[in-house]
């Protein structure tokens, strides 16, 4: 039945695309877009250059440097204040980048982060974006700071991960990097195996390519391409080209990663302690260029980050992001956004009880992601075992997208959950969506979905569309979303059902010539939400003023934020205090200020105040970060909610303290302590030591992990007591990577020996 479903999906997309092709709306051919003038040239060498963080190896001089960078911030298309050069070499198995970041004040270079895969926005850094398929939609990103610290990830459909990161960090690759600060500024050397990119083509190679340099003390972004303010490195369609690579060896991706684990585990719902002694296996294999299979057996997620605690001020669900590596890798392939925050597929519903947050064991899972011609495809199947109140279940997901003109696509998604629960044996979800990009600035997104379960008379739907238009001084977004009352994709995330929501937002971002001011920002939005029968439920109006200063400090102030909300049933807010049904009107105001970001000590202050349902609420938050050195950092967050309601006066405090110490780039420790006074006066703590014992292989690690308290939070949105867990584990992972062995041997071989 599932094979038939997949074939139907592919047939429907093909039919849709055939119609669009008749009107000339298909994507450009690769040969047509591979002939532009914005090209960097790679030079072949017979032996790998020294990857020691310097450009002293004479081989680097064989490559013509890329120099024509432009500012994006603070003044787009202006000459950068500091010069940047990039040289590109390659051998049969690997491509190399030699980076020179000149700096007139080397003592002003900011370099504090030694831990791999963490955001480096508080440091100077350099990014390399590579699109090996040259489809101009998706890319791999490799980031390095002046200490040589590495971070990597992917860009999918040109979507930026957030304000502090250009890419989704869920993907990890095997690559090498070193960096040095010197009298000229700082230099870096990077080696990326073709197998990391799963790239096997040998002739007429054209890649999409871009570079970005960030200078922290100046808050300056310099890019090789896509330097307009509304673009940035995530705008893959505006990237340049890398040419010159030919006659390379097979880059087929393949590695095995077994793990062994010992420890103990105690849940607050269980009387005893379980002693852990287990193992499992992960496999990654390149089926062909740009098509990768991931397999996992007896999967363990003990090294995943724990959730940061939240207190829910609304009667709706809370969203917690996915943090487990198997699901994070190439997660963008399965993305199907709806409305303001809803997702038709949300991998966190697999392997974590959405009500209690309890981990549900995964017996095995597999997925295939990548491209087949003009199609982006993703197929996933995961089997969970019966554990306590959670029955065994199987989850199957199919995603396919057909490339259209520019960066547009049309696609489908299907999800099938088969459960051992006799009361809820299955849940099936399907949807079709399209993203149409016109003139680089105008994007139209539309979708139609349906979901049905056993015992429900028929499936219900979520149908909607949104449009956005972005320039360097204006952003506009509008959306319409209708969610049926019985719409229930059990393997998705839906904040609210039975709504017919209309949303519109306009932001103006002028840059007046005021001393110390980079940008002023004026935003207004309206969100109107009746139910599907036209009965009013929620409405919000907001007017916001922001200012971004040249030194990195900022202010973010809601001048007026007014709500009208209908509660059809009691809203349990705190312990035995509930807000009764009724229609409530309240107005709130917000003041925020954040300090400049290039100092060792940074901080932000947040205050929101005003009426709240039938009473008053003050929210105060203080965040601090102290980077004592590149080895030690300390961060704190304190949130205090002070309620004054007819049903009772009370306060809730949430606080966390994070401490990190790095002995080196490859031996790091982190501690997170969280306090939540909302219900159980709970304290949670997580300690993790990571030792990457093979420096060029991020998948060979020793972990020592201790967690007490809440590990994964409930998605139900309630403020009731969370599941608590005491868990200690020692976990060893080791990867077997044949291509990496070849590369190590090539790097050790004498010149001319290849």
C-alpha positions, -999 to 999 in steps of 0.1 A, spaced: 0 0 0 28 24 8 46 17 -25 14 25 -43 11 57 -23 47 68 -33 40 61 -70 8 82 -68 27 110 -53 53 110 -80 27 107 -107 7 136 -94 38 159 -92 48 149 -127 14 158 -140 14 192 -123 49 200 -137 39 190 -172 12 216 -172 36 243 -158 62 233 -184 37 241 -211 37 277 -200 75 279 -197 76 278 -159 102 250 -155 136 256 -140 165 268 -160 187 241 -174 220 236 -156 240 244 -187 223 278 -190 229 289 -154 265 275 -154 279 301 -178 277 333 -158 307 356 -152 307 353 -114 331 324 -112 359 313 -89 385 289 -103 399 258 -85 434 247 -94 444 210 -93 475 200 -73 491 166 -70 494 166 -33 472 182 -5 485 215 8 495 218 44 463 224 64 480 241 93 460 273 94 486 293 75 491 300 38 528 293 39 526 263 16 538 275 -19 510 255 -35 485 281 -25 502 306 -48 490 285 -78 454 297 -73 441 331 -83 426 346 -52 390 356 -50 390 393 -37 359 410 -50 339 410 -17 312 436 -10 296 448 22 261 437 31 262 453 65 263 481 73 264 495 37 255 471 10 276 471 -22 303 492 -5 340 483 -4 347 463 28 367 480 54 391 450 56 403 429 26 395 392 23 412 367 -1 402 331 -8 423 306 -28 409 272 -40 428 240 -47 418 204 -52 431 169 -55 415 137 -66 396 133 -33 393 167 -17 388 205 -22 408 230 -2 402 267 7 429 290 19 414 321 35 432 353 44 412 378 65 433 409 66 427 431 97 441 466 104 437 459 141 446 422 148 441 428 186 405 437 179 397 402 164 371 385 186 376 347 190 361 330 221 343 298 210 361 264 211 331 241 211 322 226 177 287 231 162 277 260 184 267 294 169 297 317 164 278 350 161 297 365 191 330 359 172 347 369 140 340 340 115 342 329 79 316 308 60 318 288 28 285 279 11 286 250 -14 258 239 -37 272 208 -54 240 201 -74 239 238 -86 201 238 -83 204 272 -66 180 263 -37 200 243 -12 235 244 1 260 230 26 277 256 49 311 253 66 319 279 93 352 286 110 364 312 136 399 325 142 405 297 167 398 270 141 365 260 157 341 244 132 304 246 127 284 232 97 249 228 85 226 231 55 204 258 39 171 244 25 149 264 2 169 295 10 156 295 46 177 311 73 178 292 106 174 323 127 187 358 135 220 344 149 227 316 124 226 315 86 220 277 84 203 247 100 230 231 122 214 196 122 238 183 95 274 172 104 301 165 79 337 152 79 361 181 71 392 196 85 400 232 95 428 251 112 432 289 118 458 313 131 458 349 142 488 368 130 501 403 123 481 406 91 448 395 106 439 358 106 442 329 82 424 296 78 428 264 58 399 241 51 398 207 35 364 192 25 363 156 11 342 152 -20 326 122 -1 313 146 26 293 163 -2 284 129 -16 297 142 -49 307 116 -75 306 135 -108 341 137 -124 338 160 -155 324 194 -163 319 202 -126 301 234 -117 292 241 -81 273 270 -66 296 289 -43 296 318 -19 317 332 9 309 354 39 331 371 64 319 386 96 339 412 116 324 412 151 337 445 165 323 464 135 292 442 130 303 441 94 292 414 69 312 410 37 301 386 10 314 375 -24 279 373 -38 243 379 -26 255 410 -8 223 430 -11 207 437 23 176 417 16 197 387 5 226 373 25 244 339 22 212 320 26 200 334 -8 214 304 -27 199 315 -60 222 345 -60 254 325 -54 285 325 -77 301 296 -94 331 273 -87 346 260 -120 378 241 -128 372 208 -110 375 177 -132 388 142 -132 382 135 -95 379 103 -76 347 88 -64 332 108 -36 307 82 -25 297 88 11 299 58 34 304 54 71 294 31 99 290 44 135 285 18 162 280 29 197 283 12 231 266 26 263 266 19 300 249 37 328 217 39 349 183 54 345 154 62 369 120 78 359 97 96 384 69 73 371 89 41 379 98 27 413 132 13 405 164 21 386 173 5 353 210 -4 347 219 4 311 242 -18 289 234 -16 253 247 -7 218 235 3 184 245 13 149 241 42 125 250 40 88 252 67 62 256 57 25 256 76 -7 234 58 -31 244 81 -59 254 117 -63 231 138 -40 211 109 -27 219 96 8 206 68 29 206 70 67 200 39 88 198 35 126 193 6 149 186 7 187 190 45 186 202 65 216 198 102 220 215 107 253 239 132 239 211 155 225 206 189 242 179 190 269 149 213 265 150 248 280 121 252 304 92 275 295 61 287 313 30 288 292 10 321 293 -15 310 267 -41 282 265 -24 269 234 4 244 228 41 252 233 67 245 206 100 228 214 125 223 185 139 189 174 173 183 189 181 147 179 207 141 152 191 114 132 160 135 127 179 168 123 200 157 94 184 168 61 153 177 81 145 205 56 137 179 30 106 169 50 96 205 59 59 213 52 51 246 70 15 258 75 1 289 91 22 309 116 40 280 132 23 247 123 40 218 107 24 189 88 53 167 98 71 172 131 97 145 139 96 152 176 63 133 177 84 102 170 102 86 199 91 112 225 57 110 243 41 144 234 21 145 267 48 134 293 80 140 274 91 104 281 116 89 257 100 60 236 127 35 224 134 33 187 141 -2 174 152 9 139 148 36 114 159 46 79 155 75 55 166 84 20 170 121 11 184 140 -18 176 148 -54 166 127 -85 168 149 -115 144 178 -109 129 162 -78 138 166 -42 128 134 -24 126 121 11 114 88 24 115 78 61 104 48 81 108 45 119 97 17 142 93 23 180 89 -4 205 62 -8 232 73 8 264 51 15 295 19 33 284 33 38 249 24 10 224 46 1 195 42 22 164 55 25 129 59 59 111 63 62 73 68 96 57 72 104 20 81 139 6 86 149 -30 91 183 -45 95 192 -82 117 222 -91 100 249 -111 112 283 -123 138 301 -103 137 288 -67 101 276 -69 86 241 -64 54 221 -62 53 191 -38 35 166 -18 38 150 17 23 118 30 25 105 66 12 71 78 13 62 115 3 26 124 0 20 161 -5 -10 184 -31 10 203 -65 -6 196 -83 27 203 -61 46 178 -46 21 154 -37 45 126 -34 82 116 -29 93 80 -19 127 67 -14 141 33 -9 175 17 2 193 -15 21 226 -14 38 250 -37 63 279 -33 65 303 -62 93 329 -63 89 360 -86 116 386 -92 137 374 -62 115 394 -38 80 381 -41 72 347 -27 38 330 -27 33 298 -7 1 278 -7 -10 244 7 -39 220 11 -38 192 36 -60 165 52 -57 142 82 -78 113 94 -78 87 122 -97 55 131 -132 63 145 -134 97 128 -162 100 102 -139 116 77 -106 135 74 -105 172 82 -83 197 65 -59 227 68 -59 250 38 -40 282 35 -17 306 16 7 333 24 26 360 4 57 379 13 76 407 -3 110 419 9 132 447 -1 161 464 17 138 489 34 104 471 36 90 436 45 54 426 40 37 394 48 1 383 47 -15 349 52 -49 331 54 -52 297 71 -83 276 78 -79 247 102 -108 223 106 -121 214 140 -111 177 137 -78 183 119 -54 160 138 -21 151 122 -6 130 150 29 132 135 27 170 130 24 201 152 -8 221 152 -11 249 177 -49 254 174 -77 238 155 -112 251 144 -98 285 132 -100 307 101 -70 330 107 -61 361 88 -27 378 94 -10 408 79 24 424 89 42 454 75 77 464 86 96 495 74 133 496 79 148 530 70 185 538 76 187 575 84 220 592 88 220 594 126 251 592 147 256 556 160 223 543 145 224 517 118 187 510 113 153 521 126 125 496 124 87 502 125 64 472 125 27 467 127 6 436 124 -30 424 129 -40 388 136 -77 380 134 -90 346 144 -126 335 143 -135 298 143 -146 280 111 -183 290 118 -173 327 120 -175 330 158 -148 353 171 -120 337 191 -88 359 191 -76 392 178 -43 409 183 -30 443 172 7 453 177 29 483 169 66 479 175 96 502 173 132 489 170 166 505 167 198 487 157 230 505 166 264 503 149 281 488 180 256 458 180 234 470 207 196 472 201 162 481 215 130 463 207 98 479 221 61 471 216 45 505 219 11 489 220 0 453 220 -38 447 224 -55 413 227 -91 402 227 -96 365 235 -124 342 240 -120 312 264 -145 285 259 -133 264 288 -112 271 319 -76 278 314 -54 262 341 -26 287 346 -9 278 378 -15 250 403 -52 253 413 -57 287 397 -77 287 365 -91 316 344 -128 310 338 -145 310 303 -154 344 289 -143 372 265 -112 391 277 -97 424 266 -61 433 276 -33 455 265 5 451 270 37 470 264 73 458 260 107 474 265 139 456 255 175 466 254 206 445 245 242 455 250 269 456 223 280 421 214 318 424 210 325 426 247 334 397 270 303 406 291 270 410 272 235 414 286 199 421 277 169 434 297 133 427 289 102 441 306 66 435 295 37 449 315 0 457 314 -33 439 318 -37 402 315 -72 386 312 -90 400 342 -59 411 361 -23 423 356 10 407 346 46 419 347 72 399 329 109 407 336 139 389 320 176 394 324 202 375 302 239 377 306 269 361 290 305 363 303 333 349 281 362 349 305 384 333 278 382 310 249 382 281 274 355 293 299 322 310 295 292 315 318 256 324 308 225 331 329 188 337 322 163 348 348 126 352 340 102 365 366 64 366 360 43 385 386 6 378 384 -21 399 400 -54 382 393 -89 382 410 -83 344 415 -50 350 434 -17 368 434 15 348 428 48 348 410 67 323 389 104 323 383 124 304 357 162 306 358 191 288 342 229 289 346 251 275 319 288 270 324 312 257 297 349 248 299 369 237 269 403 221 274 407 222 236 386 222 205 382 184 209 377 181 247 348 202 260 324 202 290 290 219 295 267 222 325 232 236 325 212 241 357 175 251 354 151 262 381 113 263 377 91 274 406 58 271 388 46 239 403 71 215 419 99 239 429 119 218 404 156 219 397 170 203 366 207 198 358 225 184 328 263 178 326 280 166 294 317 159 286 326 153 249 360 141 238 364 139 200 394 115 200 399 116 162 403 152 154 392 150 117 362 128 125 332 144 144 315 110 147 342 93 169 335 106 205 335 97 241 305 111 260 300 112 298 264 125 305 244 131 336 209 145 337 185 150 365 151 166 361 132 173 329 149 161 298 123 166 271 93 188 278 56 180 271 41 195 239 7 197 255 12 233 266 0 227 301 19 240 331 15 208 351 43 188 366 68 174 340 83 140 339 116 138 358 145 116 350 178 107 367 201 93 340 239 87 339 256 72 309 290 67 294 287 65 256 314 56 231 309 62 193 334 52 166 330 57 129 345 36 101 349 58 70 369 43 41 372 76 21 386 93 52 414 67 54 424 75 18 425 112 26 446 107 57 471 87 37 472 113 9 479 141 35 508 120 50 523 111 16 553 130 3 549 155 -24 543 138 -58 534 105 -43 497 105 -52 
